[in-house]
Amino acid sequence: MKLLIVRHGQSQGNVTGKVQGSQNPGLSPRGKRQAQALQKLLKEERVKVTYCSPLQRAHETAEAAGKEPILIEPCLRECLMGNMEGMTHEQVDVKYPNRFKRFFDQSSYRMPGGESLRDLQKRVQPFLEKLRGKHENDVVLVVAHSTVNRVLLATLTGIPLNKCRIFKQKNACVSMLYVSPERTEFYSLNNELHNLK
């Protein structure tokens, strides 16, 4: 399977520097341009199906990419960040010092009122198994979120969850992988060359 993993375009929440998690802002004007640029990048890809987070910023990105059918996959929604959702990163640093570091360093640590990386992995693992079983010879597009994509990539490559931050996920980036029962290989990682600045 050729697997294309995309992070949504820049959202209104990204513009304001807020922790979004399960909140549901749409794309910013720049995010809409980024999503349109994805369509050009993916033009030659023979995508059989697009799986998409139910959150608006991801769904708008998937629609702009233009690879149908688009199937909403609830397990791809962003990691729940609990009490921190809607706060800026600066506010989080003041009210909950070192929580983001702890969240990524300790995969079973839950944000107050939220999920852990381990919780997120348990949520997406059956989805990955479904892809492997159902789409062995297909090209599949997944449109989701930064933390979800990092966990997907770590799970596919066998990298420990507490190292998943190595997979930088910029807005509207594309990671292309070959996934077989035996191995996972990267074609590209965090490709954002198509993005407009």
Buried (B, 14 or more C-beta within 10 A) or exposed (E): BBBBBBBBBBBBBBBEEBBBBBBBBBBBEBBBBBBBBBBEBBEEBEBBBBBBBBBBBBBBBBBBBBBEEBEBBEBBBBBBBBBBBBBBEEBBEEEBEEBBEEBBBBBEBBBEEBBBBBBBBEBBBEBBEEBBEEBEEBBBBBBBBBBBBBBBBBBBBEBEBBBBBEBBBEBBBBBBBEBEEEEBEEEEBBBBEBBEE
